[in-house]
Amino acid sequence: MKLMIALFIVLTTTSVFANNVKITSFVRAGNSDTLAELCGLVEGTLAAPSYVKVSVDPGTRRVGTYNTVAGLDGKFCLVVLTYYGRAEASHVGDKKVSVANLK
């Protein structure tokens, strides 16, 4: 029970320390028309890994939602499927959104 309470405190305080999510790179993966690599950085003081929500092609009928974990350094990367070349990333529970278009 004590472990569950400690885990809950760590997970809920993580969002307090993370200030902003920034997409640093959004590029096609190889010669693929639909696969892309999205990398980013969670800026701010991180006491534990940070959870990031990524939405690909928001506002279309082919929205993809991905969840990933940023390391203690705040960096994250993932491969996504995109048809329209647009992505948004935000810290889980935060309304600030970073937007990127495929390069």
Backbone as CSV, one residue per row, in Angstrom:
resi,resn,N_x,N_y,N_z,CA_x,CA_y,CA_z,C_x,C_y,C_z
1,MET,0.822,-1.188,0.000,0.000,0.000,0.000,0.870,1.257,0.000
2,LYS,1.939,1.236,0.817,2.832,2.385,0.866,3.510,2.605,-0.479
3,LEU,3.849,1.508,-1.161,4.477,1.607,-2.478,3.519,2.241,-3.485
4,MET,2.256,1.878,-3.427,1.263,2.453,-4.342,1.084,3.948,-4.076
5,ILE,1.082,4.349,-2.830,0.954,5.766,-2.485,2.181,6.534,-2.963
6,ALA,3.352,5.972,-2.765,4.586,6.636,-3.218,4.604,6.757,-4.733
7,LEU,4.196,5.714,-5.438,4.137,5.757,-6.898,3.136,6.805,-7.371
8,PHE,1.998,6.896,-6.726,0.995,7.905,-7.083,1.549,9.317,-6.885
9,ILE,2.250,9.543,-5.808,2.824,10.866,-5.546,3.868,11.214,-6.597
10,VAL,4.708,10.270,-6.945,5.730,10.524,-7.965,5.079,10.834,-9.308
11,LEU,4.075,10.068,-9.691,3.427,10.280,-10.986,2.668,11.598,-11.042
12,THR,2.048,12.002,-9.964,1.287,13.249,-9.981,2.174,14.473,-9.856
13,THR,3.299,14.357,-9.203,4.186,15.514,-9.082,5.026,15.714,-10.331
14,THR,5.144,14.731,-11.179,5.911,14.876,-12.416,5.328,15.974,-13.279
15,SER,4.004,16.058,-13.384,3.389,17.079,-14.226,3.601,18.478,-13.667
16,VAL,3.841,18.594,-12.373,4.091,19.904,-11.782,5.451,20.433,-12.223
17,PHE,6.440,19.548,-12.356,7.794,19.968,-12.679,8.020,20.184,-14.171
18,ALA,7.289,19.508,-15.029,7.496,19.656,-16.467,6.820,20.929,-16.948
19,ASN,7.594,21.799,-17.582,7.062,23.080,-18.002,6.485,23.066,-19.406
20,ASN,7.164,22.437,-20.335,6.794,22.574,-21.730,7.299,21.384,-22.529
21,VAL,6.563,21.002,-23.561,7.006,19.969,-24.497,7.307,20.655,-25.821
22,LYS,8.457,20.347,-26.383,8.878,20.957,-27.640,9.233,19.853,-28.631
23,ILE,8.625,19.879,-29.822,8.983,18.932,-30.871,10.243,19.464,-31.542
24,THR,11.311,18.668,-31.504,12.586,19.113,-32.057,12.817,18.605,-33.477
25,SER,12.171,17.493,-33.852,12.376,16.925,-35.178,11.144,16.117,-35.586
26,PHE,10.713,16.304,-36.834,9.595,15.529,-37.387,9.908,15.321,-38.865
27,VAL,10.505,14.161,-39.213,10.992,13.892,-40.562,10.529,12.520,-41.040
28,ARG,10.462,12.361,-42.359,10.104,11.067,-42.948,11.147,10.017,-42.582
29,ALA,10.698,8.792,-42.402,11.592,7.680,-42.082,11.968,6.970,-43.381
30,GLY,13.175,7.187,-43.831,13.651,6.545,-45.057,12.867,7.004,-46.272
31,ASN,12.490,6.065,-47.126,11.738,6.369,-48.343,10.237,6.181,-48.169
32,SER,9.786,6.018,-46.958,8.373,5.761,-46.693,7.526,7.009,-46.926
33,ASP,6.340,6.805,-47.474,5.397,7.907,-47.653,4.582,8.175,-46.392
34,THR,4.512,7.200,-45.502,3.633,7.351,-44.346,4.338,7.289,-42.991
35,LEU,5.528,6.717,-42.907,6.221,6.618,-41.625,7.102,7.835,-41.395
36,ALA,7.107,8.310,-40.166,7.935,9.463,-39.807,8.491,9.271,-38.406
37,GLU,9.634,9.901,-38.149,10.237,9.891,-36.828,9.973,11.237,-36.179
38,LEU,9.434,11.197,-34.971,9.141,12.410,-34.215,9.972,12.381,-32.940
39,CYS,10.747,13.436,-32.725,11.559,13.547,-31.514,11.221,14.845,-30.814
40,GLY,11.409,14.869,-29.524,11.099,16.078,-28.775,11.819,16.140,-27.457
41,LEU,11.512,17.199,-26.736,12.153,17.464,-25.467,11.130,18.042,-24.497
42,VAL,11.092,17.481,-23.306,10.276,18.036,-22.235,11.183,18.971,-21.460
43,GLU,10.862,20.255,-21.490,11.691,21.260,-20.830,11.189,21.493,-19.415
44,GLY,12.098,21.687,-18.503,11.741,21.918,-17.111,12.501,20.964,-16.221
45,THR,12.317,21.097,-14.946,12.994,20.246,-13.978,12.218,18.947,-13.836
46,LEU,12.868,17.860,-14.158,12.202,16.559,-14.093,12.767,15.733,-12.944
47,ALA,11.894,15.283,-12.074,12.309,14.437,-10.963,12.135,12.968,-11.311
48,ALA,11.337,12.678,-12.321,11.050,11.302,-12.734,10.749,11.324,-14.228
49,PRO,10.690,10.159,-14.865,10.317,10.158,-16.284,8.982,10.875,-16.502
50,SER,8.859,11.523,-17.649,7.684,12.333,-17.958,6.877,11.667,-19.070
51,TYR,5.572,11.700,-18.965,4.697,11.079,-19.946,4.241,12.116,-20.965
52,VAL,4.349,11.760,-22.257,4.039,12.676,-23.350,2.958,12.053,-24.228
53,LYS,1.963,12.860,-24.587,0.904,12.435,-25.504,1.183,13.086,-26.864
54,VAL,1.190,12.275,-27.926,1.427,12.761,-29.278,0.196,12.452,-30.117
55,SER,-0.326,13.474,-30.797,-1.438,13.287,-31.733,-0.912,13.569,-33.136
56,VAL,-1.114,12.628,-34.031,-0.652,12.772,-35.411,-1.873,12.985,-36.297
57,ASP,-1.764,13.946,-37.201,-2.851,14.329,-38.110,-4.117,14.735,-37.355
58,PRO,-3.990,15.614,-36.338,-5.184,16.046,-35.595,-6.125,16.837,-36.500
59,GLY,-7.404,16.733,-36.234,-8.397,17.453,-37.029,-8.757,16.757,-38.323
60,THR,-8.256,15.551,-38.535,-8.600,14.779,-39.727,-9.331,13.515,-39.288
61,ARG,-9.749,12.742,-40.253,-10.444,11.496,-39.897,-9.459,10.348,-39.618
62,ARG,-8.166,10.615,-39.775,-7.137,9.603,-39.529,-6.203,10.023,-38.390
63,VAL,-6.766,10.434,-37.299,-5.973,10.864,-36.145,-5.322,9.645,-35.496
64,GLY,-4.043,9.782,-35.201,-3.329,8.741,-34.466,-2.884,9.297,-33.127
65,THR,-3.088,8.548,-32.063,-2.689,8.991,-30.732,-1.641,8.039,-30.189
66,TYR,-0.531,8.607,-29.755,0.573,7.826,-29.213,0.916,8.376,-27.836
67,ASN,1.348,7.485,-26.953,1.839,7.878,-25.636,3.257,7.352,-25.505
68,THR,4.135,8.181,-24.981,5.520,7.777,-24.810,6.057,8.346,-23.509
69,VAL,7.223,7.882,-23.139,7.852,8.322,-21.901,9.160,9.015,-22.244
70,ALA,9.349,10.223,-21.741,10.622,10.925,-21.883,11.538,10.485,-20.755
71,GLY,12.803,10.359,-21.061,13.772,9.961,-20.049,14.030,11.071,-19.043
72,LEU,14.922,10.815,-18.127,15.254,11.816,-17.110,15.876,13.061,-17.715
73,ASP,16.462,12.923,-18.922,17.010,14.084,-19.615,15.928,14.854,-20.374
74,GLY,14.687,14.332,-20.402,13.564,14.994,-21.047,13.393,14.665,-22.511
75,LYS,14.266,13.844,-23.086,14.206,13.549,-24.518,13.328,12.334,-24.808
76,PHE,12.657,12.383,-25.976,11.867,11.244,-26.438,11.883,11.192,-27.966
77,CYS,11.731,9.994,-28.523,11.622,9.782,-29.968,10.684,8.604,-30.196
78,LEU,9.922,8.659,-31.272,9.082,7.537,-31.649,8.789,7.594,-33.143
79,VAL,8.452,6.447,-33.697,8.072,6.357,-35.104,6.552,6.367,-35.161
80,VAL,6.001,7.217,-36.040,4.556,7.376,-36.141,4.110,7.180,-37.584
81,LEU,2.838,6.928,-37.755,2.211,6.810,-39.068,1.463,8.107,-39.346
82,THR,1.787,8.769,-40.463,1.138,10.036,-40.787,0.745,10.079,-42.258
83,TYR,-0.421,10.638,-42.524,-0.891,10.806,-43.902,-0.857,12.276,-44.318
84,TYR,-0.988,13.182,-43.350,-1.069,14.608,-43.657,0.136,15.399,-43.157
85,GLY,1.042,14.769,-42.421,2.278,15.411,-42.012,2.165,16.468,-40.934
86,ARG,1.282,16.271,-39.973,1.127,17.233,-38.878,1.090,16.476,-37.555
87,ALA,1.716,17.043,-36.529,1.739,16.389,-35.223,1.658,17.417,-34.106
88,GLU,1.116,16.993,-32.990,1.040,17.799,-31.776,1.536,16.953,-30.611
89,ALA,2.257,17.579,-29.707,2.747,16.877,-28.519,2.467,17.714,-27.288
90,SER,2.105,17.046,-26.214,1.866,17.743,-24.959,2.196,16.818,-23.802
91,HIS,2.494,17.435,-22.677,2.719,16.686,-21.455,1.362,16.166,-20.999
92,VAL,1.285,14.923,-20.577,0.015,14.348,-20.141,-0.563,15.205,-19.020
93,GLY,-1.796,15.658,-19.205,-2.473,16.487,-18.223,-2.252,17.976,-18.402
94,ASP,-1.495,18.368,-19.430,-1.211,19.782,-19.670,-1.911,20.231,-20.938
95,LYS,-2.350,21.486,-20.980,-3.055,22.002,-22.147,-2.121,22.665,-23.153
96,LYS,-0.859,22.913,-22.787,0.107,23.493,-23.719,0.453,22.448,-24.784
97,VAL,0.393,22.840,-26.049,0.628,21.904,-27.145,1.722,22.449,-28.053
98,SER,2.649,21.580,-28.435,3.677,21.924,-29.406,3.243,21.333,-30.747
99,VAL,3.284,22.129,-31.796,2.811,21.713,-33.125,3.988,21.658,-34.085
100,ALA,4.007,20.640,-34.971,5.056,20.531,-35.978,4.462,19.996,-37.275
101,ASN,5.040,20.447,-38.384,4.692,19.932,-39.707,5.861,19.134,-40.247
102,LEU,5.574,18.116,-41.019,6.585,17.246,-41.579,7.532,18.018,-42.472
103,LYS,8.824,17.770,-42.327,9.834,18.443,-43.151,10.280,17.546,-44.275
